[in-house]
Every structure is written in C-alpha cells, then in structure tokens.
Amino acid sequence: MDGKDDRREGQFDEAKGNVKEAFGDVTDNEELEREGKKDQTKGKAKQALGKTKDAAAEAKDAATDAVENLKDRD
C-alpha cells in the first residue's frame, strides 16, 4: 500500500470516528464515544504513515537522481 492509500484510509477512519463520537455524545453512549475517539486516533496515525511513506519515496527518488547525475559526470 502506498502513502496515498494510507492517507485515504486514515481520512475515512477519522471521519467515521467523528460520526461515532458525535452519535455517542447525543445518545449518551460513552462506549461509542470512546470508539469514535479511537477511530480518529487510528485515522490520524494512518495519515501520518502515508505522509512518511511519501517522504521516504521522494527521498529515495532524489538520492537515485543524485547518483545518476554523478555517474553522468564521469
């Protein structure tokens, strides 16, 4: 799974958590509120993972380009 997929799943989990938390609040269901907060945290973590994967891929591409540029100089 690439970073884009992780970010998308994270956004979904975060939105789902927001709905659960709000519904739990309205219905006085503390367990549902906790589940919602947990989903939000999970979503934020997935989004962070996605961003990290993207940054790593960009760094790898930059390093590969730098090596190729050095080879071309010789």
N, CA, C and O atoms as a GROMACS GRO file, in nm:
protein
  296
    1MET      N    1   0.085  -0.117   0.000
    1MET     CA    2   0.000   0.000   0.000
    1MET      C    3   0.090   0.124   0.000
    1MET      O    4   0.188   0.132   0.075
    2ASP      N    5   0.056   0.218  -0.084
    2ASP     CA    6   0.138   0.340  -0.089
    2ASP      C    7   0.083   0.446   0.005
    2ASP      O    8  -0.023   0.429   0.066
    3GLY      N    9   0.155   0.555   0.015
    3GLY     CA   10   0.118   0.662   0.106
    3GLY      C   11  -0.018   0.720   0.079
    3GLY      O   12  -0.091   0.756   0.171
    4LYS      N   13  -0.053   0.729  -0.048
    4LYS     CA   14  -0.183   0.787  -0.086
    4LYS      C   15  -0.298   0.702  -0.030
    4LYS      O   16  -0.397   0.754   0.020
    5ASP      N   17  -0.282   0.569  -0.041
    5ASP     CA   18  -0.385   0.479   0.012
    5ASP      C   19  -0.397   0.491   0.164
    5ASP      O   20  -0.507   0.493   0.218
    6ASP      N   21  -0.282   0.497   0.231
    6ASP     CA   22  -0.284   0.512   0.377
    6ASP      C   23  -0.352   0.642   0.418
    6ASP      O   24  -0.431   0.644   0.512
    7ARG      N   25  -0.321   0.750   0.348
    7ARG     CA   26  -0.383   0.878   0.381
    7ARG      C   27  -0.534   0.873   0.360
    7ARG      O   28  -0.611   0.925   0.441
    8ARG      N   29  -0.576   0.810   0.250
    8ARG     CA   30  -0.720   0.799   0.220
    8ARG      C   31  -0.791   0.717   0.328
    8ARG      O   32  -0.896   0.757   0.377
    9GLU      N   33  -0.734   0.602   0.365
    9GLU     CA   34  -0.794   0.520   0.470
    9GLU      C   35  -0.797   0.596   0.603
    9GLU      O   36  -0.894   0.588   0.678
   10GLY      N   37  -0.691   0.669   0.629
   10GLY     CA   38  -0.685   0.747   0.752
   10GLY      C   39  -0.793   0.853   0.758
   10GLY      O   40  -0.854   0.874   0.863
   11GLN      N   41  -0.817   0.918   0.647
   11GLN     CA   42  -0.922   1.020   0.642
   11GLN      C   43  -1.059   0.957   0.666
   11GLN      O   44  -1.144   1.014   0.736
   12PHE      N   45  -1.079   0.838   0.609
   12PHE     CA   46  -1.206   0.768   0.629
   12PHE      C   47  -1.223   0.730   0.776
   12PHE      O   48  -1.330   0.753   0.834
   13ASP      N   49  -1.118   0.673   0.836
   13ASP     CA   50  -1.127   0.633   0.976
   13ASP      C   51  -1.152   0.753   1.066
   13ASP      O   52  -1.229   0.745   1.162
   14GLU      N   53  -1.088   0.864   1.036
   14GLU     CA   54  -1.106   0.984   1.116
   14GLU      C   55  -1.250   1.036   1.105
   14GLU      O   56  -1.310   1.073   1.205
   15ALA      N   57  -1.303   1.038   0.984
   15ALA     CA   58  -1.441   1.083   0.964
   15ALA      C   59  -1.540   0.989   1.033
   15ALA      O   60  -1.635   1.034   1.097
   16LYS      N   61  -1.515   0.860   1.020
   16LYS     CA   62  -1.601   0.761   1.086
   16LYS      C   63  -1.598   0.782   1.237
   16LYS      O   64  -1.701   0.774   1.304
   17GLY      N   65  -1.480   0.808   1.289
   17GLY     CA   66  -1.467   0.833   1.432
   17GLY      C   67  -1.541   0.956   1.477
   17GLY      O   68  -1.601   0.958   1.585
   18ASN      N   69  -1.536   1.060   1.396
   18ASN     CA   70  -1.610   1.183   1.429
   18ASN      C   71  -1.759   1.156   1.440
   18ASN      O   72  -1.826   1.205   1.531
   19VAL      N   73  -1.812   1.077   1.346
   19VAL     CA   74  -1.955   1.045   1.347
   19VAL      C   75  -1.990   0.961   1.469
   19VAL      O   76  -2.089   0.987   1.538
   20LYS      N   77  -1.906   0.860   1.496
   20LYS     CA   78  -1.932   0.775   1.613
   20LYS      C   79  -1.929   0.856   1.743
   20LYS      O   80  -2.017   0.842   1.828
   21GLU      N   81  -1.829   0.941   1.755
   21GLU     CA   82  -1.817   1.020   1.877
   21GLU      C   83  -1.938   1.112   1.893
   21GLU      O   84  -1.993   1.122   2.003
   22ALA      N   85  -1.978   1.177   1.787
   22ALA     CA   86  -2.094   1.268   1.793
   22ALA      C   87  -2.221   1.192   1.826
   22ALA      O   88  -2.301   1.237   1.908
   23PHE      N   89  -2.241   1.078   1.763
   23PHE     CA   90  -2.361   0.999   1.789
   23PHE      C   91  -2.360   0.947   1.932
   23PHE      O   92  -2.463   0.946   2.000
   24GLY      N   93  -2.244   0.905   1.979
   24GLY     CA   94  -2.232   0.859   2.116
   24GLY      C   95  -2.263   0.971   2.215
   24GLY      O   96  -2.324   0.947   2.319
   25ASP      N   97  -2.220   1.091   2.182
   25ASP     CA   98  -2.247   1.206   2.269
   25ASP      C   99  -2.397   1.236   2.275
   25ASP      O  100  -2.452   1.259   2.382
   26VAL      N  101  -2.461   1.235   2.159
   26VAL     CA  102  -2.604   1.265   2.152
   26VAL      C  103  -2.686   1.159   2.226
   26VAL      O  104  -2.787   1.190   2.289
   27THR      N  105  -2.643   1.034   2.216
   27THR     CA  106  -2.720   0.925   2.277
   27THR      C  107  -2.669   0.887   2.417
   27THR      O  108  -2.716   0.790   2.476
   28ASP      N  109  -2.575   0.964   2.468
   28ASP     CA  110  -2.513   0.935   2.598
   28ASP      C  111  -2.452   0.794   2.605
   28ASP      O  112  -2.458   0.728   2.708
   29ASN      N  113  -2.395   0.752   2.493
   29ASN     CA  114  -2.330   0.621   2.485
   29ASN      C  115  -2.179   0.644   2.494
   29ASN      O  116  -2.113   0.672   2.394
   30GLU      N  117  -2.125   0.630   2.615
   30GLU     CA  118  -1.983   0.658   2.636
   30GLU      C  119  -1.892   0.561   2.561
   30GLU      O  120  -1.784   0.599   2.515
   31GLU      N  121  -1.936   0.437   2.548
   31GLU     CA  122  -1.855   0.338   2.476
   31GLU      C  123  -1.840   0.378   2.329
   31GLU      O  124  -1.732   0.366   2.271
   32LEU      N  125  -1.948   0.423   2.269
   32LEU     CA  126  -1.945   0.466   2.129
   32LEU      C  127  -1.857   0.590   2.114
   32LEU      O  128  -1.785   0.604   2.015
   33GLU      N  129  -1.864   0.679   2.209
   33GLU     CA  130  -1.777   0.798   2.208
   33GLU      C  131  -1.630   0.756   2.210
   33GLU      O  132  -1.548   0.809   2.135
   34ARG      N  133  -1.597   0.660   2.299
   34ARG     CA  134  -1.459   0.611   2.308
   34ARG      C  135  -1.414   0.547   2.177
   34ARG      O  136  -1.303   0.569   2.130
   35GLU      N  137  -1.504   0.466   2.119
   35GLU     CA  138  -1.472   0.404   1.990
   35GLU      C  139  -1.444   0.510   1.884
   35GLU      O  140  -1.352   0.497   1.804
   36GLY      N  141  -1.524   0.615   1.886
   36GLY     CA  142  -1.506   0.724   1.791
   36GLY      C  143  -1.371   0.791   1.807
   36GLY      O  144  -1.303   0.820   1.708
   37LYS      N  145  -1.334   0.817   1.930
   37LYS     CA  146  -1.204   0.880   1.955
   37LYS      C  147  -1.090   0.787   1.914
   37LYS      O  148  -0.988   0.832   1.861
   38LYS      N  149  -1.108   0.658   1.937
   38LYS     CA  150  -1.008   0.558   1.898
   38LYS      C  151  -0.993   0.556   1.745
   38LYS      O  152  -0.882   0.554   1.693
   39ASP      N  153  -1.106   0.557   1.674
   39ASP     CA  154  -1.103   0.559   1.528
   39ASP      C  155  -1.033   0.685   1.475
   39ASP      O  156  -0.958   0.679   1.378
   40GLN      N  157  -1.060   0.798   1.541
   40GLN     CA  158  -0.996   0.923   1.499
   40GLN      C  159  -0.844   0.914   1.516
   40GLN      O  160  -0.768   0.957   1.429
   41THR      N  161  -0.801   0.860   1.628
   41THR     CA  162  -0.657   0.844   1.653
   41THR      C  163  -0.595   0.750   1.550
   41THR      O  164  -0.487   0.776   1.498
   42LYS      N  165  -0.665   0.641   1.523
   42LYS     CA  166  -0.618   0.544   1.423
   42LYS      C  167  -0.607   0.612   1.286
   42LYS      O  168  -0.510   0.590   1.214
   43GLY      N  169  -0.705   0.692   1.252
   43GLY     CA  170  -0.704   0.763   1.124
   43GLY      C  171  -0.588   0.861   1.113
   43GLY      O  172  -0.523   0.869   1.009
   44LYS      N  173  -0.563   0.934   1.220
   44LYS     CA  174  -0.451   1.029   1.220
   44LYS      C  175  -0.318   0.955   1.205
   44LYS      O  176  -0.228   1.002   1.137
   45ALA      N  177  -0.308   0.840   1.271
   45ALA     CA  178  -0.185   0.761   1.261
   45ALA      C  179  -0.164   0.710   1.118
   45ALA      O  180  -0.052   0.712   1.067
   46LYS      N  181  -0.271   0.663   1.055
   46LYS     CA  182  -0.261   0.616   0.916
   46LYS      C  183  -0.221   0.729   0.822
   46LYS      O  184  -0.141   0.710   0.730
   47GLN      N  185  -0.276   0.847   0.846
   47GLN     CA  186  -0.240   0.962   0.761
   47GLN      C  187  -0.093   0.997   0.780
   47GLN      O  188  -0.024   1.030   0.683
   48ALA      N  189  -0.046   0.991   0.903
   48ALA     CA  190   0.096   1.019   0.929
   48ALA      C  191   0.184   0.915   0.862
   48ALA      O  192   0.289   0.949   0.806
   49LEU      N  193   0.143   0.789   0.867
   49LEU     CA  194   0.218   0.683   0.800
   49LEU      C  195   0.224   0.709   0.650
   49LEU      O  196   0.329   0.693   0.588
   50GLY      N  197   0.112   0.748   0.593
   50GLY     CA  198   0.109   0.779   0.450
   50GLY      C  199   0.202   0.892   0.412
   50GLY      O  200   0.272   0.885   0.311
   51LYS      N  201   0.203   0.995   0.495
   51LYS     CA  202   0.293   1.108   0.468
   51LYS      C  203   0.439   1.065   0.479
   51LYS      O  204   0.523   1.109   0.402
   52THR      N  205   0.468   0.978   0.576
   52THR     CA  206   0.604   0.927   0.594
   52THR      C  207   0.646   0.843   0.474
   52THR      O  208   0.758   0.856   0.425
   53LYS      N  209   0.556   0.758   0.426
   53LYS     CA  210   0.586   0.677   0.308
   53LYS      C  211   0.614   0.765   0.187
   53LYS      O  212   0.706   0.739   0.110
   54ASP      N  213   0.534   0.869   0.170
   54ASP     CA  214   0.554   0.961   0.058
   54ASP      C  215   0.689   1.031   0.068
   54ASP      O  216   0.760   1.044  -0.031
   55ALA      N  217   0.723   1.077   0.188
   55ALA     CA  218   0.851   1.146   0.208
   55ALA      C  219   0.967   1.052   0.182
   55ALA      O  220   1.068   1.092   0.123
   56ALA      N  221   0.954   0.926   0.224
   56ALA     CA  222   1.060   0.828   0.201
   56ALA      C  223   1.077   0.800   0.051
   56ALA      O  224   1.189   0.787   0.002
   57ALA      N  225   0.966   0.791  -0.019
   57ALA     CA  226   0.972   0.768  -0.164
   57ALA      C  227   1.037   0.886  -0.235
   57ALA      O  228   1.116   0.868  -0.327
   58GLU      N  229   1.004   1.007  -0.191
   58GLU     CA  230   1.064   1.126  -0.251
   58GLU      C  231   1.214   1.132  -0.223
   58GLU      O  232   1.293   1.167  -0.310
   59ALA      N  233   1.253   1.096  -0.102
   59ALA     CA  234   1.396   1.095  -0.066
   59ALA      C  235   1.471   0.990  -0.148
   59ALA      O  236   1.583   1.013  -0.193
   60LYS      N  237   1.408   0.876  -0.166
   60LYS     CA  238   1.470   0.770  -0.247
   60LYS      C  239   1.488   0.817  -0.391
   60LYS      O  240   1.594   0.798  -0.451
   61ASP      N  241   1.385   0.879  -0.447
   61ASP     CA  242   1.394   0.929  -0.584
   61ASP      C  243   1.503   1.036  -0.597
   61ASP      O  244   1.577   1.038  -0.695
   62ALA      N  245   1.512   1.124  -0.499
   62ALA     CA  246   1.614   1.229  -0.502
   62ALA      C  247   1.754   1.169  -0.494
   62ALA      O  248   1.845   1.214  -0.563
   63ALA      N  249   1.770   1.067  -0.410
   63ALA     CA  250   1.901   1.001  -0.398
   63ALA      C  251   1.937   0.930  -0.528
   63ALA      O  252   2.052   0.935  -0.572
   64THR      N  253   1.840   0.864  -0.589
   64THR     CA  254   1.864   0.795  -0.716
   64THR      C  255   1.904   0.895  -0.823
   64THR      O  256   1.997   0.870  -0.900
   65ASP      N  257   1.834   1.008  -0.829
   65ASP     CA  258   1.867   1.112  -0.927
   65ASP      C  259   2.007   1.166  -0.903
   65ASP      O  260   2.082   1.191  -0.998
   66ALA      N  261   2.043   1.186  -0.776
   66ALA     CA  262   2.176   1.238  -0.744
   66ALA      C  263   2.285   1.141  -0.788
   66ALA      O  264   2.388   1.182  -0.842
   67VAL      N  265   2.263   1.013  -0.766
   67VAL     CA  266   2.360   0.911  -0.808
   67VAL      C  267   2.372   0.910  -0.960
   67VAL      O  268   2.483   0.903  -1.014
   68GLU      N  269   2.260   0.916  -1.028
   68GLU     CA  270   2.262   0.917  -1.174
   68GLU      C  271   2.336   1.040  -1.227
   68GLU      O  272   2.411   1.030  -1.324
   69ASN      N  273   2.315   1.155  -1.164
   69ASN     CA  274   2.383   1.277  -1.206
   69ASN      C  275   2.534   1.263  -1.186
   69ASN      O  276   2.612   1.310  -1.269
   70LEU      N  277   2.575   1.201  -1.079
   70LEU     CA  278   2.718   1.179  -1.055
   70LEU      C  279   2.778   1.084  -1.158
   70LEU      O  280   2.890   1.104  -1.204
   71LYS      N  281   2.703   0.982  -1.194
   71LYS     CA  282   2.751   0.887  -1.294
   71LYS      C  283   2.764   0.954  -1.430
   71LYS      O  284   2.858   0.925  -1.504
   72ASP      N  285   2.672   1.043  -1.462
   72ASP     CA  286   2.675   1.112  -1.591
   72ASP      C  287   2.795   1.206  -1.602
   72ASP      O  288   2.840   1.236  -1.712
   73ARG      N  289   2.846   1.252  -1.490
   73ARG     CA  290   2.962   1.344  -1.492
   73ARG      C  291   3.090   1.272  -1.529
   73ARG      O  292   3.183   1.333  -1.582
   74ASP      N  293   3.095   1.144  -1.501
   74ASP     CA  294   3.219   1.071  -1.529
   74ASP      C  295   3.233   1.034  -1.673
   74ASP      O  296   3.333   0.972  -1.711
   0.00000   0.00000   0.00000
